Amino acid sequence: MSAPTFVSVYIPTHERRALLERALRSVLAQTWPHFEVIVVDDGSRDGTREWLDAFTGDPRVRAFHFDAPRGAQAARNFALAQARFDLVTGLDDDDAWLPDRLRQLVEALQPGVGFVAAADVVERDDGTRHLARRPARITHDMLLRRNVVGNQVLARKADVIACGGFDEALTASQDYDLWIRLAAQAGDGVGLSAPLQVVHAQAARARVSTSSRRRKGVLRVWRKYRGAMTPAQRKSHLFNLLRTTGRPITLRTARALWSREDGPRIVAHWLRGHRLLSDAWLERLAHLRDRAEIDAALAGQPHRIPEGTTP
C-alpha cells in the first residue's frame, strides 16, 4: 500500500481575524486528511496572534507571525519555505474551501500534469453568485492572454520554487504572474469543472480591479512578458489594461481589440461603458445561469462560519 500524499496549505493573513476563522475551518474540514496548514500573520494588531495560539494543540496547524507587515507575497514565500511536503496550495483569508477540494486536486495532479485549478463559486455582498469556470486544459499560451486560473492552484513545491515563487515587487496580479511562470516551468495544467472554493467578492475587494494598485500590477505583468507574447496575446493584454481603468471604450477600439477569444468580454465591457447593460444585470444573469449548479455544489456545505465562533 502506497504512502498517502500530503499537502502543505498556506494562508497569509493581515487583520482579518473573523474572516480567517472561516478560511481555516474550511481547510480543517477537508475530506482529504493528509495536510498541514501554515498560517502566516502579516503583522496583525487585531488579536489574530492570540486567536491562532488557541490552535497550538492541533498538529495540523502551524502559525508564524511577522512583527511588522511585509505584504501578502512575502508571507506566501515564507510559508513556501516552511512547507514540509512536496505538494503546495494556498487559500486567501477571506475565501473558503468546499470539503472535497483537496481530495479532487490531489487526485488530478497526475504525472505529466503541471498544476491543477478548479472552478470557483464567486459570492457577492448582495447574495448573487456565479461560477468562475476553468478550461479543462490550461496552457502557457492561454495564460499569456489572461488569467484563466483564478487565485489558487495545487502544484509541486519544487516547481514553484524553481520558477521563483511569488514576485514581491508586484503590487497586484502576483498570483497570475506566478501561474505564467509555473506553466512555463512545469507544463500544462488541468482545470476541474467542479466548483471547489467559495470566493467572497466583497464590494471593497471588487474595487481592487479598477484601483491604481491593480492597474500598476497588470501593467508590470504586461511589461514582464510582452516580449514573449504573440500579437494576439498583446491585444488581449491591452484589453485587460483598459478594463482596469473602468472607463468605456469606443466602438473603434473594440473593433481593433476584437478576437474570437476575447469577443464576449469586449462586447460586455462596451455595453457596460455605454450604459446599455449594467454590472448588476450581468451579475443577476450569471446568478440565474449558474444557480442550479451552485446550489448542488453548496448543498449542506458549511462554507459560512457564524461570527463569534471560537476554536
Buried (B, 14 or more C-beta within 10 A) or exposed (E): EEEEBBBBBBBBBBBBBBBBBBBBBBBBBBEBEBBBBBBBBBBBEBEBBEBBEEBEEEEBBBBBBBEEBBBBBBBBBBBBEBBEBEBBBBBBBBBBBBBBBBBBBBEBBEEEBBBBBBBBBBBBEEEBBBBBBBBEEBBBEBBBBBBBBBBBBBBBBEBBBEBEBBBBEBBBBBBBBBBBBBBBBBBBBBBBEEBBBBBBBEEEBEEEBEBEEBBBBBBBBBEBBEEEBEEBBBBBBBBBEBBBEBEBBEEEBBEEBBBEBBEEBBEEBBBBBEEEBEEEEBBBEBBEEBBEBBEEBBEEBBBEBEEEEEB
